[in-house]
Each structure stands twice: as C-alpha cells, then as structure tokens.
Amino acid sequence: MSDDAYRELRSDPHLGDVVEEHGPLSLDPADDPFERLVVSIVNQQLSTTAAATIRDRLLDRVEVTPEGILAADESVLRDCGLSNQKVGYVRNVADAFQDGLSAESLQAMDDDEVVAALTEIRGVGDWTAKMFLISVLAREDVFPVEDLGIRRGMEHVFGFERDAVSRGEMRERAERWAPYRSYASHYLWRSVD
C-alpha cells in the first residue's frame, strides 16, 4: 500500500478509524489466477464456512487446472460439494482458459475489459469479476457493491440501518476513496470481521 493511499484513507472521517486500527494493507497478485477464479465460483452465495469446506475438498481431490477440472468426473466434483450448476460453471472457466484466456491477457486489459471478458463466461458475474480484479490482478480502484461484506461494512462505517443503503448510494459514498477503493473495500471487510 502506498503512503498516499494509507494517508488518504486514514484521513477519511468515516473509514479513518478502521484504517488506523488495521494499519497499512497490501494487494498481492495471485500466484494461480485460474485456481482463484474457480475458488471465487465456489464461494458464490455460500457462507464462509461452507465455501471453505468445499474449496478444501476440491483442492484435495482434483488438480485445479483447466485440464484437471475438465478431466475430473462430474461425480467427483459434486462429491466435493459443488452443485450441478457450479460444476458447469467451473468447467466453463476451464474451457475459457484452455481457449486462450490467461492471466497475461487479463493483466493487459483495463478493469472494464476484464469484467467484460470474464462475464462472457457462463457462471461468472460482476461480483466474481470484481473479486478477480482485487484478489488476482491486485487492481487498486475496484469497489464491489454486489458484495454483502461491503454492504455490511458501509452500514457500519456510515451508521446506516441494515439493508437501508442502495448500491447507487454505496457507489456515490465510495467515490471519496478513489483511486484506492480496493483498499477501502478491504478495510470495510475488516470492519465487520
């Protein structure tokens, strides 16, 4: 995290206390973008505990590469805890990576292009694409309003009533944190952990 990012977010009247409490954070690119994208799909619409259990089973039983996912029997993927729908989704991602999508090609794109490229894959939505931008490509200015943790963090730091803030208002409030909204997102998540 740059000194400028830390200083700016720490001086924010709403987020500053959380920044002060947790100190500087870093965004680190993922070593294995394909695996991280598969894990993001596993995590969709699940509790943290359930997602971790399924992820651990998957990593233990299947080689999480495009070739490994495509070679794995569907029953093995389901036995790991993936629904039929998610089996299809992770296979769609494997197909896309075998067809030429790569960390290098995605890294060369701007944020909107990455979201467009990823959301062309059936099973990858805006939330997953934005998580990829933050946790895989380490982009500094992404704000995933689709994320429940971000919503809860916004409620916490701004004092909103539960579920009373719209995505539009969240985006508007987060403008103050540009160009460091990915860091702000991490602080919001930490504010409710």
Helices and strands as residue ranges (DSSP letters): H 3-10, H 16-22, H 33-43, H 48-61, H 66-71, H 74-79, H 84-98, H 103-107, H 111-119, H 126-135, H 148-158, H 167-174, G 175-177, H 181-192
